[in-house]
Amino acid sequence: MDREPEQAQDVAATISIEYRRDELVICVDNDGGAQAMPGVSAPAGNGITGMRERAAALRGRVSAGPSPGSGRRVHAVLPSGTASDPEPTP
């Protein structure tokens, strides 16, 4: 959702955050309004791969793909750090 001004297009997104006993679930859906513009390259970055790596470092997971309709969905599940988790070793 962070785009350079010359790449910006109108897009609607829905973000849901659900805090469960053992995990935090984050889901971002867009309506498919942001499409690649001819002659404009995507900014360099880690994208979904970077999100997956950061989630895995927290013992979580990230998936990405189509959302209902014509948009895209990014879904992340991260451990919530409840009291049942083992205490870190100093």
OpenMM code with the backbone's topology and positions (N, CA, C; nanometers):
from openmm import Vec3, app, unit

residues = "MET ASP ARG GLU PRO GLU GLN ALA GLN ASP VAL ALA ALA THR ILE SER ILE GLU TYR ARG ARG ASP GLU LEU VAL ILE CYS VAL ASP ASN ASP GLY GLY ALA GLN ALA MET PRO GLY VAL SER ALA PRO ALA GLY ASN GLY ILE THR GLY MET ARG GLU ARG ALA ALA ALA LEU ARG GLY ARG VAL SER ALA GLY PRO SER PRO GLY SER GLY ARG ARG VAL HIS ALA VAL LEU PRO SER GLY THR ALA SER ASP PRO GLU PRO THR PRO".split()
positions = [
    Vec3(0.0823, -0.1179, 0.0000),
    Vec3(0.0000, 0.0000, 0.0000),
    Vec3(0.0872, 0.1250, 0.0000),
    Vec3(0.2164, 0.1038, -0.0094),
    Vec3(0.3097, 0.2152, -0.0153),
    Vec3(0.3596, 0.2246, -0.1590),
    Vec3(0.3101, 0.3219, -0.2331),
    Vec3(0.3472, 0.3354, -0.3739),
    Vec3(0.4002, 0.4746, -0.4011),
    Vec3(0.4861, 0.4827, -0.5004),
    Vec3(0.5364, 0.6117, -0.5452),
    Vec3(0.4211, 0.6896, -0.6068),
    Vec3(0.4218, 0.8228, -0.5983),
    Vec3(0.3117, 0.9024, -0.6527),
    Vec3(0.2798, 0.8724, -0.7982),
    Vec3(0.3823, 0.8495, -0.8814),
    Vec3(0.3537, 0.8233, -1.0226),
    Vec3(0.2910, 0.6864, -1.0442),
    Vec3(0.2918, 0.6009, -0.9426),
    Vec3(0.2302, 0.4704, -0.9528),
    Vec3(0.0931, 0.4667, -0.8861),
    Vec3(0.0589, 0.5689, -0.8109),
    Vec3(-0.0620, 0.5668, -0.7300),
    Vec3(-0.1867, 0.5639, -0.8173),
    Vec3(-0.2784, 0.4792, -0.7792),
    Vec3(-0.4094, 0.4695, -0.8411),
    Vec3(-0.5093, 0.4499, -0.7288),
    Vec3(-0.6345, 0.4817, -0.7574),
    Vec3(-0.7372, 0.4596, -0.6559),
    Vec3(-0.7539, 0.3101, -0.6319),
    Vec3(-0.7531, 0.2731, -0.5072),
    Vec3(-0.7748, 0.1344, -0.4687),
    Vec3(-0.8402, 0.1347, -0.3310),
    Vec3(-0.9377, 0.0494, -0.3149),
    Vec3(-1.0026, 0.0350, -0.1844),
    Vec3(-0.9450, -0.0891, -0.1172),
    Vec3(-0.9173, -0.0785, 0.0113),
    Vec3(-0.8628, -0.1912, 0.0863),
    Vec3(-0.9392, -0.2073, 0.2170),
    Vec3(-0.9510, -0.3320, 0.2576),
    Vec3(-1.0121, -0.3658, 0.3853),
    Vec3(-0.9063, -0.4365, 0.4684),
    Vec3(-0.8870, -0.3897, 0.5907),
    Vec3(-0.7886, -0.4494, 0.6804),
    Vec3(-0.8625, -0.5026, 0.8023),
    Vec3(-0.8421, -0.6294, 0.8316),
    Vec3(-0.9032, -0.6853, 0.9517),
    Vec3(-0.7922, -0.7396, 1.0420),
    Vec3(-0.8099, -0.7175, 1.1708),
    Vec3(-0.7155, -0.7659, 1.2711),
    Vec3(-0.7964, -0.8397, 1.3766),
    Vec3(-0.7602, -0.9641, 1.3980),
    Vec3(-0.8311, -1.0467, 1.4965),
    Vec3(-0.7296, -1.0981, 1.5980),
    Vec3(-0.7532, -1.0657, 1.7228),
    Vec3(-0.6654, -1.1110, 1.8296),
    Vec3(-0.7290, -1.2330, 1.8941),
    Vec3(-0.6651, -1.3466, 1.8759),
    Vec3(-0.7131, -1.4722, 1.9353),
    Vec3(-0.6268, -1.5065, 2.0552),
    Vec3(-0.6641, -1.6107, 2.1252),
    Vec3(-0.5901, -1.6490, 2.2463),
    Vec3(-0.4430, -1.6751, 2.2169),
    Vec3(-0.4137, -1.7454, 2.1084),
    Vec3(-0.2761, -1.7850, 2.0799),
    Vec3(-0.2146, -1.7182, 1.9569),
    Vec3(-0.2929, -1.6364, 1.8869),
    Vec3(-0.2390, -1.5784, 1.7648),
    Vec3(-0.3075, -1.4476, 1.7272),
    Vec3(-0.2374, -1.3725, 1.6463),
    Vec3(-0.2883, -1.2486, 1.5900),
    Vec3(-0.3051, -1.2735, 1.4405),
    Vec3(-0.4249, -1.2479, 1.3876),
    Vec3(-0.4536, -1.2722, 1.2467),
    Vec3(-0.4784, -1.1377, 1.1792),
    Vec3(-0.4020, -1.1091, 1.0754),
    Vec3(-0.4146, -0.9845, 1.0004),
    Vec3(-0.4452, -1.0202, 0.8557),
    Vec3(-0.5495, -0.9580, 0.8009),
    Vec3(-0.5885, -0.9849, 0.6635),
    Vec3(-0.6104, -0.8519, 0.5919),
    Vec3(-0.5464, -0.8366, 0.4760),
    Vec3(-0.5626, -0.7160, 0.3940),
    Vec3(-0.6153, -0.7599, 0.2585),
    Vec3(-0.7318, -0.7086, 0.2217),
    Vec3(-0.7919, -0.7353, 0.0906),
    Vec3(-0.8014, -0.6039, 0.0151),
    Vec3(-0.7713, -0.6067, -0.1153),
    Vec3(-0.7983, -0.4881, -0.1945),
    Vec3(-0.8955, -0.5241, -0.3069),
    Vec3(-0.9447, -0.4227, -0.3743),
    Vec3(-1.0474, -0.4453, -0.4762),
    Vec3(-0.9909, -0.4665, -0.6162),
    Vec3(-0.8596, -0.4755, -0.6271),
    Vec3(-0.7990, -0.4968, -0.7577),
    Vec3(-0.7831, -0.3695, -0.8375),
    Vec3(-0.8117, -0.2537, -0.7785),
    Vec3(-0.8038, -0.1278, -0.8509),
    Vec3(-0.6633, -0.0856, -0.8871),
    Vec3(-0.5642, -0.1286, -0.8124),
    Vec3(-0.4257, -0.0896, -0.8421),
    Vec3(-0.3675, -0.1905, -0.9400),
    Vec3(-0.3454, -0.1473, -1.0609),
    Vec3(-0.2878, -0.2322, -1.1641),
    Vec3(-0.1549, -0.1727, -1.2071),
    Vec3(-0.0701, -0.2558, -1.2616),
    Vec3(0.0590, -0.2069, -1.3108),
    Vec3(0.0359, -0.1047, -1.4213),
    Vec3(0.1115, 0.0025, -1.4147),
    Vec3(0.1009, 0.1070, -1.5166),
    Vec3(0.2093, 0.0841, -1.6215),
    Vec3(0.1760, 0.0916, -1.7500),
    Vec3(0.2767, 0.0703, -1.8546),
    Vec3(0.3940, 0.1659, -1.8387),
    Vec3(0.5146, 0.1132, -1.8505),
    Vec3(0.6339, 0.1957, -1.8440),
    Vec3(0.6800, 0.2320, -1.7045),
    Vec3(0.6086, 0.1873, -1.6011),
    Vec3(0.6469, 0.2188, -1.4631),
    Vec3(0.6824, 0.0886, -1.3941),
    Vec3(0.8059, 0.0792, -1.3454),
    Vec3(0.8477, -0.0421, -1.2769),
    Vec3(0.8118, -0.0335, -1.1293),
    Vec3(0.7935, -0.1495, -1.0708),
    Vec3(0.7624, -0.1561, -0.9275),
    Vec3(0.8854, -0.1144, -0.8482),
    Vec3(0.8656, -0.0503, -0.7323),
    Vec3(0.9803, -0.0118, -0.6507),
    Vec3(1.0541, -0.1357, -0.6001),
    Vec3(1.1849, -0.1222, -0.5849),
    Vec3(1.2636, -0.2336, -0.5319),
    Vec3(1.2266, -0.2556, -0.3862),
    Vec3(1.2233, -0.3792, -0.3459),
    Vec3(1.1901, -0.4103, -0.2072),
    Vec3(1.1774, -0.5598, -0.1900),
    Vec3(1.1367, -0.5994, -0.0714),
    Vec3(1.1271, -0.7411, -0.0405),
    Vec3(0.9879, -0.7975, -0.0619),
    Vec3(0.8872, -0.7128, -0.0641),
    Vec3(0.7513, -0.7569, -0.0918),
    Vec3(0.7048, -0.8714, -0.0042),
    Vec3(0.6312, -0.9629, -0.0667),
    Vec3(0.5730, -1.0770, 0.0049),
    Vec3(0.6828, -1.1657, 0.0627),
    Vec3(0.7914, -1.1849, -0.0114),
    Vec3(0.9012, -1.2684, 0.0391),
    Vec3(0.9544, -1.2128, 0.1703),
    Vec3(0.9758, -1.0825, 0.1775),
    Vec3(1.0235, -1.0204, 0.3007),
    Vec3(0.9236, -1.0346, 0.4140),
    Vec3(0.7940, -1.0197, 0.3828),
    Vec3(0.6915, -1.0376, 0.4861),
    Vec3(0.6926, -1.1798, 0.5387),
    Vec3(0.7073, -1.2778, 0.4487),
    Vec3(0.7124, -1.4187, 0.4910),
    Vec3(0.8331, -1.4443, 0.5806),
    Vec3(0.9469, -1.3882, 0.5432),
    Vec3(1.0678, -1.4078, 0.6240),
    Vec3(1.0532, -1.3463, 0.7628),
    Vec3(0.9983, -1.2255, 0.7696),
    Vec3(0.9806, -1.1599, 0.8998),
    Vec3(0.8788, -1.2354, 0.9852),
    Vec3(0.7712, -1.2845, 0.9232),
    Vec3(0.6719, -1.3620, 0.9985),
    Vec3(0.7329, -1.4930, 1.0490),
    Vec3(0.8110, -1.5600, 0.9648),
    Vec3(0.8735, -1.6863, 1.0046),
    Vec3(0.9689, -1.6649, 1.1221),
    Vec3(1.0362, -1.5502, 1.1264),
    Vec3(1.1268, -1.5201, 1.2378),
    Vec3(1.0497, -1.5109, 1.3695),
    Vec3(0.9193, -1.4820, 1.3600),
    Vec3(0.8335, -1.4746, 1.4796),
    Vec3(0.7506, -1.6018, 1.4984),
    Vec3(0.7824, -1.7053, 1.4223),
    Vec3(0.7084, -1.8318, 1.4218),
    Vec3(0.5674, -1.8142, 1.3655),
    Vec3(0.5537, -1.7258, 1.2690),
    Vec3(0.4253, -1.7014, 1.2047),
    Vec3(0.4315, -1.7377, 1.0578),
    Vec3(0.3278, -1.6990, 0.9850),
    Vec3(0.3224, -1.7288, 0.8426),
    Vec3(0.2452, -1.6199, 0.7686),
    Vec3(0.2772, -1.6028, 0.6422),
    Vec3(0.2107, -1.5057, 0.5552),
    Vec3(0.1775, -1.5763, 0.4247),
    Vec3(0.0570, -1.5533, 0.3751),
    Vec3(0.0194, -1.6030, 0.2433),
    Vec3(-0.0369, -1.4864, 0.1628),
    Vec3(-0.0300, -1.4991, 0.0317),
    Vec3(-0.0821, -1.3956, -0.0566),
    Vec3(-0.1430, -1.4616, -0.1790),
    Vec3(-0.2485, -1.4010, -0.2296),
    Vec3(-0.3134, -1.4548, -0.3483),
    Vec3(-0.4384, -1.3765, -0.3779),
    Vec3(-0.5233, -1.4323, -0.4638),
    Vec3(-0.6466, -1.3615, -0.4990),
    Vec3(-0.7422, -1.3546, -0.3802),
    Vec3(-0.8185, -1.2466, -0.3747),
    Vec3(-0.9235, -1.2344, -0.2733),
    Vec3(-1.0570, -1.2566, -0.3440),
    Vec3(-1.1627, -1.2744, -0.2684),
    Vec3(-1.2927, -1.2876, -0.3321),
    Vec3(-1.3184, -1.1668, -0.4233),
    Vec3(-1.3618, -1.1910, -0.5431),
    Vec3(-1.3797, -1.0816, -0.6384),
    Vec3(-1.2571, -1.0716, -0.7270),
    Vec3(-1.2146, -0.9500, -0.7563),
    Vec3(-1.1028, -0.9317, -0.8495),
    Vec3(-0.9761, -0.8805, -0.7828),
    Vec3(-0.9731, -0.8753, -0.6524),
    Vec3(-0.8597, -0.8164, -0.5823),
    Vec3(-0.7561, -0.9166, -0.5372),
    Vec3(-0.6732, -0.8712, -0.4446),
    Vec3(-0.5664, -0.9516, -0.3871),
    Vec3(-0.5820, -0.9555, -0.2356),
    Vec3(-0.5277, -1.0598, -0.1733),
    Vec3(-0.5343, -1.0757, -0.0281),
    Vec3(-0.3964, -1.1111, 0.0256),
    Vec3(-0.3595, -1.0467, 0.1358),
    Vec3(-0.2413, -1.0844, 0.2133),
    Vec3(-0.2923, -1.1220, 0.3511),
    Vec3(-0.2560, -1.2412, 0.3960),
    Vec3(-0.3067, -1.2964, 0.5213),
    Vec3(-0.1874, -1.3351, 0.6069),
    Vec3(-0.1806, -1.2837, 0.7285),
    Vec3(-0.0696, -1.3135, 0.8191),
    Vec3(-0.1242, -1.3681, 0.9503),
    Vec3(-0.0570, -1.4689, 1.0023),
    Vec3(-0.0888, -1.5253, 1.1330),
    Vec3(0.0399, -1.5252, 1.2139),
    Vec3(0.0362, -1.4560, 1.3275),
    Vec3(0.1529, -1.4435, 1.4140),
    Vec3(0.1185, -1.4915, 1.5537),
    Vec3(0.2129, -1.5555, 1.6231),
    Vec3(0.1844, -1.5963, 1.7611),
    Vec3(0.1581, -1.4730, 1.8472),
    Vec3(0.0666, -1.4882, 1.9426),
    Vec3(0.0271, -1.3727, 2.0236),
    Vec3(0.1167, -1.3484, 2.1435),
    Vec3(0.2021, -1.4428, 2.1780),
    Vec3(0.2886, -1.4230, 2.2944),
    Vec3(0.2122, -1.4369, 2.4242),
    Vec3(0.1215, -1.5340, 2.4317),
    Vec3(0.0421, -1.5531, 2.5521),
    Vec3(0.1278, -1.6077, 2.6645),
    Vec3(0.0735, -1.6094, 2.7835),
    Vec3(0.1450, -1.6572, 2.9021),
    Vec3(0.1851, -1.8031, 2.8888),
    Vec3(0.1203, -1.8792, 2.7994),
    Vec3(0.1545, -2.0210, 2.7839),
    Vec3(0.2838, -2.0396, 2.7067),
    Vec3(0.3345, -1.9328, 2.6421),
    Vec3(0.4611, -1.9434, 2.5699),
    Vec3(0.5753, -1.9535, 2.6691),
    Vec3(0.6801, -2.0305, 2.6334),
    Vec3(0.7947, -2.0395, 2.7249),
    Vec3(0.8635, -1.9051, 2.7379),
    Vec3(0.9165, -1.8797, 2.8553),
    Vec3(0.9893, -1.7558, 2.8802),
    Vec3(1.1216, -1.7599, 2.8048),
    Vec3(1.1620, -1.6486, 2.7435),
    Vec3(1.2915, -1.6468, 2.6748),
    Vec3(1.4058, -1.6601, 2.7742),
    Vec3(1.5120, -1.7226, 2.7290),
    Vec3(1.6305, -1.7372, 2.8122),
    Vec3(1.7126, -1.6097, 2.8052),
    Vec3(1.7526, -1.5529, 2.9199),
    Vec3(1.8306, -1.4278, 2.9180),
    Vec3(1.9666, -1.4454, 2.8566),
] * unit.nanometer
topology = app.Topology()
chain = topology.addChain("A")
for resn in residues:
    res = topology.addResidue(resn, chain)
    for name in ("N", "CA", "C"):
        topology.addAtom(name, app.Element.getBySymbol(name[0]), res)
